[in-house]
Amino acid sequence: MPKMKSHRGARKRFSLTGTGKVKRMKAFKSHILTKKTSKRKRRLRRAAVISTRGEAKNIKRLLQV
């Protein structure tokens, strides 16, 4: 049986930290930025860690880890 392929959409959106947590980028940073404050835009640049254990488990399964 051939190797399992990782979900390419998930691979582009999520990455794993060294400790195995799932990292993602924040939404709402692509357009309509003029009405958003500098502070808000600066915070949207940061990556976030997925806190829900079930969600992280599903994403790891898609990434084939």
C-alpha positions in Angstrom: 0.0 0.0 0.0 1.4 3.4 -0.9 2.2 6.1 1.6 -0.7 8.4 2.8 -0.6 11.9 1.4 -1.0 14.9 3.7 -4.0 17.2 3.1 -2.4 20.0 0.9 -4.9 22.7 2.1 -4.2 21.9 5.7 -0.4 21.7 5.0 -0.5 25.3 3.6 -2.6 26.7 6.5 -1.1 24.9 9.6 2.3 24.1 10.9 3.6 22.3 14.0 5.7 23.7 16.7 8.7 21.8 18.2 6.5 20.6 21.1 3.8 19.3 18.7 1.3 22.1 19.1 -0.6 23.3 15.9 0.1 26.8 14.8 -2.1 29.0 12.5 -2.2 32.5 11.2 -5.0 34.9 12.1 -7.8 35.8 9.7 -9.0 39.3 8.6 -5.7 40.6 7.4 -6.1 40.4 3.6 -8.2 43.5 2.6 -10.4 46.4 4.0 -7.4 47.3 6.2 -8.0 51.1 6.2 -10.7 51.0 8.9 -8.7 48.7 11.2 -6.3 50.2 13.7 -2.6 49.8 13.6 -2.7 47.9 16.8 -5.2 45.4 15.5 -3.3 44.9 12.2 -0.1 44.4 14.2 -1.7 41.7 16.4 -3.2 40.0 13.3 0.4 39.4 12.0 1.2 37.1 14.9 0.6 33.4 14.8 -1.8 31.7 17.1 -1.8 28.2 18.7 -4.9 26.1 18.3 -6.1 25.7 21.9 -9.0 23.2 21.4 -7.5 19.7 21.8 -10.1 18.1 19.5 -9.4 20.5 16.7 -5.7 20.1 17.0 -6.1 16.3 16.9 -8.1 16.5 13.6 -5.6 18.9 12.0 -2.6 16.6 13.0 -4.5 13.7 11.3 -4.8 15.8 8.1 -1.1 16.6 8.3 -0.2 12.9 8.7 2.0 13.4 11.7 
